[in-house]
Amino acid sequence: MTFDQPLVLVLAVLLTGGAVAAYTILQKRRNAALAAAGFGGLTGGGLRRHLPYALLLAALPVLLTGLARPQAEVSVPRISGTVLLAFDISASMKATDVRPSRLAAAQAAAKGFVEKQPSTVDIGVIIFGDQALLTQPPTDDRPATLAAIDRAGANGGTSIGRALLVALGTITGKPVVLPEEGQQPQSLGYFPEATVVVFSDGQETGGPDVAVAAEVAAASGVRVHTVGVGTARGATVEVEGFNLATALDADLLTAVAQTTGGKYHEAADAQALAATTDAIDLRLTMKKEPLELTAPFAGAALLLLTLGGLLGTRWHGRIV
């Protein structure tokens, strides 16, 4: 427990000590006067005589302690932390097996997700194709996040592994690379308050090993949810004059999610895809917050004063 006005505690000790001393002296003088008048039998220290005044005196330090503004730290559950939305912008995301296109459907679903999050959640945006780029650092500025989502455009290949490394670098504040074979992975720390949501069709075309990247994320406490955008039957897209077949790779996206303790969400159309974002659960974290205890102390002092006054009135016909 801490006190915002600790000097009041010194005053509480001095005043309480003075009040107790004054009461003790007053009782001694009263007893002496009664003895001198021949009423020594009335000088006893019974419960009825002293309890009302003891309650009144006890209220003084309690009330003054409350005026010192005591505070305690309590753990408050809240949805908070950092969420990074990673968008696959490879050429395959132009496919229209999810209308109006895979990328447009993912953008719509992500914007709905953003708008539902509390202000305690900072949201950033990553786009990835052959490379990955942080286009919006985590922020509580919702218009900035939504604008970054709208700027994504499809082109190139797919590297989910690079997206995960950029996400981990953003969360940890340091460049993240995969360990060479036989080497220990770099120590990144532990970040259970961070979550990554990957929107992709899972058509990996190269880059860092996505399975190893997922293991690094898991070791760092970062959970990765994956949202499969596309259908198993697939579609064809035109890339540099060639028609290429592309289909959803649910197995890869499921493996990434399961490795990190996240979940895989699949949708075959835009409406169902938007609904999947409702199922993405964020961590419920515990945050220590100060709780002022002035009111409880004031209430306790008022109770002591009330009891002391009632007992004094009932037993002695007066409060003091």
C-alpha positions as CSV (number, residue, x, y, z in Angstrom):
1,M,0.0,0.0,0.0
2,T,1.2,3.5,-0.8
3,F,0.1,6.9,0.3
4,D,-0.3,10.0,-1.8
5,Q,0.0,12.3,1.3
6,P,2.4,10.5,3.7
7,L,2.8,13.5,5.9
8,V,-0.8,13.1,7.0
9,L,0.2,9.8,8.6
10,V,2.6,11.7,10.8
11,L,-0.2,14.0,11.8
12,A,-2.5,11.0,12.4
13,V,0.1,9.5,14.8
14,L,0.6,12.8,16.7
15,L,-3.1,13.6,17.0
16,T,-4.1,10.1,18.0
17,G,-1.4,9.9,20.6
18,G,-2.4,13.3,21.9
19,A,-6.1,12.3,22.1
20,V,-5.3,9.1,23.9
21,A,-3.0,10.9,26.4
22,A,-5.7,13.6,27.0
23,Y,-8.4,10.9,27.6
24,T,-6.1,9.1,30.0
25,I,-5.3,12.2,31.9
26,L,-8.9,13.2,32.0
27,Q,-9.9,9.8,33.4
28,K,-7.2,10.0,36.1
29,R,-8.4,13.5,37.2
30,R,-12.0,12.3,37.3
31,N,-11.1,9.2,39.3
32,A,-9.0,11.4,41.7
33,A,-11.9,13.8,42.1
34,L,-14.3,11.0,42.8
35,A,-12.0,9.5,45.4
36,A,-11.5,12.8,47.1
37,A,-15.3,13.2,47.4
38,G,-15.7,9.8,48.9
39,F,-17.0,8.1,45.8
40,G,-14.0,5.8,45.2
41,G,-16.3,3.0,44.3
42,L,-17.3,4.8,41.1
43,T,-13.8,4.9,39.7
44,G,-13.8,1.5,38.0
45,G,-12.7,1.0,34.4
46,G,-15.7,-1.0,33.1
47,L,-16.5,-1.7,29.5
48,R,-19.6,0.6,29.4
49,R,-17.5,3.5,30.6
50,H,-14.7,3.3,28.1
51,L,-15.9,1.5,25.0
52,P,-17.9,4.5,23.5
53,Y,-14.9,6.8,23.9
54,A,-12.5,4.1,22.6
55,L,-14.6,3.8,19.4
56,L,-14.6,7.6,19.0
57,L,-10.8,7.7,19.5
58,A,-10.2,4.8,17.1
59,A,-12.1,6.7,14.4
60,L,-9.6,9.5,14.4
61,P,-6.5,7.6,13.0
62,V,-8.7,5.7,10.6
63,L,-10.2,9.0,9.2
64,L,-6.7,10.6,9.0
65,T,-5.3,7.6,7.3
66,G,-8.0,8.0,4.7
67,L,-7.1,11.6,4.2
68,A,-3.5,10.4,3.4
69,R,-5.1,8.9,0.2
70,P,-3.9,5.3,0.5
71,Q,-3.6,3.4,-2.7
72,A,-3.2,-0.3,-3.5
73,E,-2.3,-2.0,-6.8
74,V,-4.9,-4.4,-8.0
75,S,-4.8,-6.7,-11.0
76,V,-7.6,-5.8,-13.4
77,P,-8.5,-8.1,-16.3
78,R,-8.7,-6.4,-19.7
79,I,-8.5,-7.2,-23.4
80,S,-5.3,-5.4,-24.4
81,G,-2.1,-5.7,-26.2
82,T,-0.9,-5.6,-29.7
83,V,-2.5,-7.1,-32.8
84,L,-0.7,-7.2,-36.2
85,L,-2.9,-7.9,-39.3
86,A,-0.8,-9.5,-42.0
87,F,-2.2,-9.4,-45.5
88,D,-1.1,-11.7,-48.3
89,I,-0.9,-9.4,-51.4
90,S,0.4,-12.0,-53.8
91,A,-1.0,-12.3,-57.3
92,S,-3.1,-15.3,-56.3
93,M,-5.1,-13.0,-54.0
94,K,-6.6,-11.5,-57.1
95,A,-8.6,-14.7,-57.6
96,T,-12.4,-14.3,-57.5
97,D,-13.4,-17.6,-55.9
98,V,-14.2,-15.3,-53.0
99,R,-16.1,-12.3,-54.2
100,P,-15.3,-9.6,-55.1
101,S,-11.7,-11.0,-54.8
102,R,-9.7,-12.8,-52.1
103,L,-7.8,-9.6,-51.1
104,A,-10.9,-7.4,-51.1
105,A,-12.8,-9.9,-49.0
106,A,-9.9,-10.1,-46.5
107,Q,-9.7,-6.3,-46.3
108,A,-13.4,-6.1,-45.6
109,A,-13.2,-8.7,-42.9
110,A,-10.2,-7.1,-41.3
111,K,-11.8,-3.7,-41.2
112,G,-14.8,-5.2,-39.4
113,F,-12.4,-6.8,-36.9
114,V,-10.6,-3.4,-36.3
115,E,-13.8,-1.5,-35.7
116,K,-14.9,-4.0,-33.0
117,Q,-11.7,-3.8,-30.9
118,P,-11.5,-1.7,-27.7
119,S,-9.1,1.2,-27.6
120,T,-6.8,-0.7,-25.3
121,V,-5.7,-2.8,-28.3
122,D,-3.1,-1.4,-30.6
123,I,-3.4,-2.6,-34.2
124,G,-0.7,-2.6,-36.9
125,V,-0.8,-3.7,-40.6
126,I,1.8,-5.8,-42.5
127,I,1.6,-6.6,-46.2
128,F,3.5,-9.4,-47.7
129,G,4.3,-11.0,-51.0
130,D,7.8,-12.1,-51.9
131,Q,8.8,-9.5,-49.2
132,A,7.0,-8.2,-46.1
133,L,6.6,-4.6,-45.1
134,L,5.1,-2.9,-42.0
135,T,2.8,-0.3,-43.5
136,Q,1.2,0.8,-40.2
137,P,3.0,0.5,-36.8
138,P,0.7,-0.7,-34.0
139,T,-1.6,2.2,-32.9
140,D,-4.9,3.0,-31.3
141,D,-5.6,5.4,-34.2
142,R,-8.4,3.4,-36.0
143,P,-8.7,5.6,-39.1
144,A,-4.9,5.2,-39.7
145,T,-5.2,1.5,-39.4
146,L,-8.2,1.3,-41.7
147,A,-6.4,3.5,-44.3
148,A,-3.4,1.2,-44.2
149,I,-5.7,-1.8,-44.9
150,D,-7.3,-0.1,-47.9
151,R,-3.9,0.7,-49.5
152,A,-3.0,-3.0,-50.0
153,G,-2.9,-4.2,-53.6
154,A,-2.2,-7.7,-55.0
155,N,1.0,-8.6,-56.9
156,G,4.0,-11.0,-56.7
157,G,4.6,-14.2,-54.8
158,T,3.9,-15.3,-51.2
159,S,6.2,-15.6,-48.2
160,I,4.3,-16.2,-44.9
161,G,7.6,-16.8,-43.3
162,R,8.8,-13.3,-44.0
163,A,5.5,-11.9,-42.7
164,L,6.0,-13.7,-39.4
165,L,9.6,-12.4,-39.1
166,V,8.5,-8.8,-39.7
167,A,5.7,-9.2,-37.2
168,L,8.1,-10.6,-34.6
169,G,10.5,-7.8,-35.2
170,T,7.7,-5.2,-34.7
171,I,6.6,-6.9,-31.5
172,T,10.1,-7.3,-30.0
173,G,11.6,-4.1,-31.3
174,K,14.6,-5.9,-32.9
175,P,15.4,-7.6,-36.2
176,V,14.5,-11.2,-36.2
177,V,16.2,-13.9,-38.4
178,L,15.8,-17.6,-38.4
179,P,18.7,-19.7,-36.9
180,E,21.0,-21.6,-39.1
181,E,20.8,-25.3,-39.0
182,G,22.2,-26.6,-35.7
183,Q,22.2,-23.2,-34.1
184,Q,20.1,-22.0,-31.2
185,P,17.4,-19.4,-32.1
186,Q,18.0,-15.9,-30.9
187,S,16.5,-14.9,-27.6
188,L,13.6,-12.5,-28.2
189,G,11.9,-12.4,-24.8
190,Y,8.3,-13.4,-24.1
191,F,5.3,-11.4,-25.4
192,P,2.0,-13.1,-24.5
193,E,0.1,-9.8,-25.0
194,A,0.8,-9.9,-28.8
195,T,-1.3,-11.6,-31.5
196,V,-0.7,-11.9,-35.3
197,V,-3.6,-12.5,-37.6
198,V,-2.6,-13.7,-41.1
199,F,-5.0,-13.3,-44.0
200,S,-3.8,-15.6,-46.9
201,D,-4.6,-18.3,-49.3
202,G,-1.6,-20.2,-48.0
203,Q,0.1,-20.6,-51.4
204,E,3.6,-20.3,-50.2
205,T,6.1,-19.6,-53.0
206,G,9.4,-19.2,-51.1
207,G,11.3,-17.3,-48.5
208,P,12.1,-18.3,-44.9
209,D,10.8,-21.6,-43.6
210,V,7.3,-20.8,-42.4
211,A,7.3,-23.8,-40.0
212,V,10.5,-22.6,-38.3
213,A,9.2,-19.0,-38.1
214,A,6.0,-20.3,-36.4
215,E,8.1,-22.1,-33.9
216,V,10.1,-18.9,-33.1
217,A,6.8,-17.1,-32.6
218,A,5.5,-19.8,-30.3
219,A,8.7,-19.7,-28.2
220,S,8.2,-15.9,-27.9
221,G,4.6,-16.3,-26.6
222,V,3.2,-14.8,-29.8
223,R,0.0,-16.4,-30.9
224,V,-0.8,-16.5,-34.7
225,H,-4.3,-16.9,-36.0
226,T,-4.7,-17.7,-39.7
227,V,-7.6,-16.8,-41.9
228,G,-7.9,-18.9,-45.1
229,V,-9.0,-16.7,-48.0
230,G,-10.1,-18.8,-51.0
231,T,-11.7,-22.2,-51.8
232,A,-10.4,-25.7,-52.2
233,R,-11.6,-25.8,-55.8
234,G,-9.6,-22.7,-56.5
235,A,-9.6,-20.3,-59.5
236,T,-7.3,-19.0,-62.1
237,V,-5.6,-15.7,-62.2
238,E,-3.6,-13.9,-65.0
239,V,0.0,-13.2,-64.1
240,E,2.2,-11.6,-66.7
241,G,0.0,-13.0,-69.5
242,F,-0.2,-16.5,-68.1
243,N,-3.2,-18.1,-66.5
244,L,-2.2,-19.8,-63.2
245,A,-4.4,-22.1,-61.1
246,T,-4.5,-21.2,-57.4
247,A,-6.4,-22.9,-54.5
248,L,-6.5,-22.5,-50.8
249,D,-3.8,-24.4,-48.8
250,A,-5.6,-24.9,-45.6
251,D,-3.0,-27.5,-44.3
252,L,-0.2,-24.9,-44.2
253,L,-2.3,-22.2,-42.5
254,T,-3.6,-24.7,-40.0
255,A,-0.1,-25.9,-39.1
256,V,1.1,-22.3,-38.5
257,A,-1.9,-21.6,-36.2
258,Q,-1.6,-24.8,-34.2
259,T,2.2,-24.4,-33.7
260,T,1.6,-21.0,-32.0
261,G,-1.5,-21.9,-30.0
262,G,-3.7,-19.9,-32.4
263,K,-6.7,-21.0,-34.5
264,Y,-7.3,-21.5,-38.2
265,H,-10.4,-19.9,-39.6
266,E,-11.7,-20.8,-43.1
267,A,-14.4,-19.1,-45.2
268,A,-15.6,-19.8,-48.7
269,D,-17.3,-16.5,-49.3
270,A,-17.0,-12.8,-48.3
271,Q,-19.9,-13.0,-45.8
272,A,-18.6,-16.1,-44.1
273,L,-15.1,-14.6,-44.1
274,A,-16.3,-11.5,-42.3
275,A,-17.9,-13.7,-39.7
276,T,-14.7,-15.6,-39.0
277,T,-13.1,-12.4,-37.4
278,D,-15.7,-12.6,-34.7
279,A,-14.2,-15.9,-33.6
280,I,-10.7,-14.5,-33.3
281,D,-10.2,-14.3,-29.5
282,L,-7.7,-11.9,-28.0
283,R,-5.8,-12.6,-24.8
284,L,-7.4,-11.5,-21.6
285,T,-4.5,-9.9,-19.8
286,M,-4.1,-8.7,-16.2
287,K,-2.9,-5.2,-15.7
288,K,-2.0,-3.6,-12.4
289,E,-3.8,-0.4,-11.7
290,P,-3.9,1.8,-8.7
291,L,-7.0,1.7,-6.5
292,E,-7.6,4.6,-4.1
293,L,-8.8,3.4,-0.7
294,T,-9.9,6.7,0.8
295,A,-13.6,5.8,0.6
296,P,-13.2,2.5,2.6
297,F,-11.2,4.3,5.3
298,A,-13.8,7.1,5.5
299,G,-16.6,4.6,5.7
300,A,-14.8,2.7,8.5
301,A,-14.3,6.0,10.5
302,L,-17.9,6.9,10.0
303,L,-19.0,3.5,11.3
304,L,-16.8,3.9,14.4
305,L,-18.1,7.4,15.1
306,T,-21.7,6.2,14.8
307,L,-21.2,3.2,17.1
308,G,-19.4,5.3,19.6
309,G,-22.0,8.0,19.6
310,L,-24.9,5.5,19.9
311,L,-23.3,3.6,22.8
312,G,-22.4,6.9,24.5
313,T,-26.0,8.2,24.2
314,R,-27.5,4.9,25.3
315,W,-25.2,4.2,28.3
316,H,-24.3,7.7,29.5
317,G,-27.0,9.9,28.0
318,R,-24.4,11.9,26.1
319,I,-21.9,11.5,23.2
320,V,-18.9,13.1,24.9
